[in-house]
Amino acid sequence: MRARRRALSAGERRRLSAAVADRIAATGTFLRSRHIALYLANDGEVDLHGLVQRIWGMGKRCYLPVLSPLFHNRLWFAPFTPEMPLTLNRFGIAEPDLNWHTMRPAWALDLVLTPLVAFDEAGDRLGMGGGFYDRTFAYLNRRGPWRKPRLVGVAFDFQKWQKLPCAVWDVPLDGVVSDVGVYGPVQSA
């Protein structure tokens, strides 16, 4: 699946990524959210650069995941602005170069747009294997009806599988947005 993502031409990736961004921006979940975390594309992922511009233009706050220096395989979320200096983390992924005092805790976000390798309509997600998102949002599995933030996967539609295996520690997505459709309750405006 990763090889198929990487095999997209630059033009096809731009076209499909723009379609995903348009679908995300039209969801009620996005429109109601003020504090939105997303990612910078890596390894052929959907590029959300156009959505970042919309977030800033709408006066919403944008955040990027940062590897936690204190807790193994966990994420913190740093504010992301146009003038933000970025540095490469240990995986070669750009992240804000900020002091940890500026970070926002996961529970204080409204919406987190997550990258993925594969997904199914039940909300199961196959990531890159590090467990960063599952560990960071594990508290959501114990939270009953109050769920904040909403976790929405971002993918090309060819990444959809009939059914993925799910472990007890996996945190399910609230939905997935692809270039072809919106899967799950994130579609209501």
N, C-alpha and C positions, 0 to 999 in steps of 0.2 A: 504494500500500500504506500509506503514511503517512497519507493522507487517510482511508482506511478505519479505521485504528487510532484516529485522532482522532474519528471519527464515532460511536464506541461511546458509549452513554449512561453516566453515572457509575455507575449500578447494574449495568449489564452488565459494565463494566470491573472493578468490585469482584468480581463473581461469577466471572468468567473468571480474574482474577488470583489469587483464592483457590484455584481449581482447580489453577492452575499451581504455586502455592506448596506445596499438598498433594502434588502429584506429585514435585516436587523433594525435599521432605523425606522421601519414602519411598524414594528411590534409595540404593543402596549407596554410590555416590560421595559423596553428601552426608553420609550417616551416618558414613563413615570419615574425612571431612575435618575438620580442626581450624581451619585458617586459610582463611576463605572471603571472597572479594571479590565484591561485587555492585554494583549501580548504583541511583541514585534515579531513579524514573520521570520521563520527559520526553517531550513530543511524542506522547502517547498510548501509550507503552510499557506493558508488563505492570508492575504495581505490586507490588514485593516487600516492602512494609512488614511484612506479616504474617510473612514468612519471617525478616526481621531480628529480630523479637521471639522467634521460635523459636531462632535462632542464639544470641542472648544467654541465653535460658532454658536452653539445653543446655550452657552454659559454653564455647562455641566462640568464636573471635575473628572479628570482622567487619571488613571493610575496604571503602573506597570508592575509586574511581579519582580521581586528581588530575592535572591537566595538569602535565607536567614543566616547571619553569622553566628547565632547562638544555638539554634535548634536544627539538628540534622534533618535534611530532606524536607524542610518547610519553607514556605514563602511568606514574605512580607510584601506590602504594597506601597510603592513610592509615588508621590504626585508626579505627573508627567506634563510638562509645559513645552511650548515651542523652543524656548532657549535652553532647555535642560541639557546639561552635559551627560553623556552616556559613556559607559565603560564596559568592556567585555568581562563576563563572569567566567568561572572555570570551565564552562561548556562552550565558550565562545559566543554566547548570546548577549546582545547589548541590553544593559539595564541602567537606570539612573544612578549616577554617582553622588549619592546623598548620605547625610548623617542619619542614623537610625531614628533620631528624634522626630524626623519629618514623616515617618512611615504611618500608614493607616492600618489598623487591625482588620483582619478579614471580616469579622462580624459587623464592622461599620460601613461596609460597602453595600450598595443596592444590587449591583449586577456585576458578575464576573464572566467574561467571554473567554472560554478555554479552548486552547488548541487540542487536537486529537489526531490519532492515526486512523481509528475506525469508530463507528458508533452504530447503535441499533435504536429502533423506535421506542424501546422500553426505557431509554435514558442511560443505558450502559455505554461506557466510554473506554476505549483502549488508548492509553497515552504512550509516552516514550519509555515507560518502564521504571522511572525513578520514584513514583509514588508521591511526588511533591503536592499535587492538588488533593489527592486523597488524604494525606496526612494533615494538610493545612485546613481542610474543611471537614474533617472527621466528626467534629462536634455537631454537624447538621444531621448525622444519622441518629442522634440522641435527642433531637429538638422537637419532636411532635409537629404540630401544625405551624408554628412560627419558624419560618425559614428565611434567613437573611445571611448572605446575599442569595439571589437567584443565580444558579450556575447554568450557563447556556453554552453548549458546544458549538464550535464553528468549523465547518468542513466543506469540502467539495462533495457533491452528491454521490460520486463514485466511491466514497469512503463508507457508505452505508452497507451494513451487513444484516442478514436476516436475524441472527441472534448471536450475541457475544457471551462468553463465559463471564460470570460475575462472582467475585469473592465477597465474603462477609465484610471486609474492610473497605470495599469500593464505595465511593460516594456517588449516587446516581445523579445524572444531570436533570435539570428541570425542563430541558428541551434542547433541540439542536436546530441551527439555521444553516442551510446549505444554499448553493446557487439555484437549486430547483424548488426547494420548499422549506417550510417551517414545521418541525416535528415537536409536538408537545404544546402545553398551555401558554407558551410565550407569544403565540400568535394573536391573542385577543388584545384589541386596542382599548 
